[in-house]
Amino acid sequence: MELSQETQKKNQLFENLYDGKMPERVPVFVNADNAFCLEYAGFGLLSEQYSMEKNIEAFNKATEDFNSDVCFGAMIRIPHLYKILGARNFVPGSDGFIQHPEIETLREDEYDEFIADPYKTIWEKVMPRLYSEIEKGGFVSHKAVTKAFFTFYATMSQMGSACAEISNKHGKSTYTTASTSCAVPYDMLSDHLRSFSECSKDIRRRPEKVMAACEAILPMAVKASILPNSNRYNRTFNPLHMGPYMREKDFQRFYWPTFKAYVEALDEAGVGVNIFMEQDWTRYLDYLNELPKGCLMFFEYGDPKVIKEKVGKRHIISGLYPMSILKTETEQVCIDKAKEIMDILAPGGNYMFGFDKGILRLKDVNVNNLKAVLNFAQEYGKY
């Protein structure tokens, strides 16, 4: 696909940012869950979210209408894939929106076999507990896995091509949140294996096994995070979860070592990292400066001045704009807030405009306020 001049210009904004150079203006990196885009386009989630054609149509409309520098849509969850597998970890609510309930798939007495052979344990024990169709075994299990792999790759390929075409059509950057996504080791253990609550108990009852499990997960996480097209522009996305809910001494012992080793491994492979700092990471800002230079960090909470002072010279900052006010405040208040945050974070570069949370549903924002803030950020962010 031959890129338009406007798309090449937008790509250059991000390339300069990731290369540590001053871009022409502050990149505006705001996209939304496919649920938001579908609802904005007038579609319901119960049926239309299963259609790639409807998703792509919704992405196109949202990208055309909202003044972000990237395709305004992302399919983080693939509902038809979860249906094929009979997923227990991603399930639709009454209105069709996909939820992630807490689930324990690795028993406390299975730590040793997991540490010895994580791949074998995941395939033989974890996967059947995650997916009811795999649990059935035999032909049914093989059929579900085959269909799931085909569905995943077909969906991701179709979505990736469509988003690139939509971006080029509307003069947006072809770079997205990331070329792939992966949890860091401790989060993988708590999110998908032991559960949030059980992992919190494990660090008291069996601390050595928790650390050994994170070490066993580390090479798998690194491998899953690097695709053939991964580089410092096509980056890996890491949503961080458990760190802020831990005591600092527990964070330092259980979470930080494999998190740091993971980011260092990707940096050594030439892959950029986009990190969502869920909740408040103020306690850990000094730790973040130990990570390889040039990580993009989307902050949810915290004082923008402190974050800029602490990590703004080494890493790229985004987020911190409270998305909640887009729903509750006037257009002028929303614009004033954008100006306030940009005045703090934009000087000197290493900044990308974004919200503190992803936009999940149409009801999360006043659409007119969202459009006004994005238009303002495009104009005000010129260096």
SULWOZI-V56168 format. One record per helix or strand of 3 or more residues. SS is the DSSP state (H for helix, E for strand). FROM is the first residue (numbers start at 1). TO is the last residue. If there is no record, write none. Layout:
SS:FROM:TO ; SS:FROM:TO
//
This chain:
H:5:18 ; H:34:40 ; H:45:48 ; H:52:65 ; H:79:85 ; H:108:116 ; H:118:130 ; H:132:135 ; H:138:169 ; H:185:193 ; H:196:205 ; H:207:224 ; E:236:240 ; H:243:245 ; H:248:268 ; E:273:280 ; H:282:288 ; E:296:301 ; H:304:311 ; E:316:319 ; H:325:328 ; H:331:345 ; E:351:353 ; H:362:364 ; H:367:380
//
